[in-house]
Amino acid sequence: MFMTLQGPKALYEQVKIIIMDRIQSGEYPPDSRIPSENQLVKELSVSRMTVNRALRELALYCIVKHGTIRES
């Protein structure tokens, strides 16, 4: 998937939404590991800084923790 800036949302916010959608859809089940930053960078065609910021914000909201998804 190639990412391009769409609308008023910052690219890291779009990455955050993609990850949250995958969590909600069950693609990333509770307590499973999500792909590494490097894997997400390649898959989404964004910078590592973008992926890192998205993951840090998700961790801030306790959606991901140390590479695992928390039960929702």
Secondary structure, 3 states (H helix, E strand, C coil): CCCCCCCCCCHHHHHHHHHHHHHHHCCCCCCCECCCHHHHHHHHCCCHHHHHHHHHHHHHCCCEECCEECCC
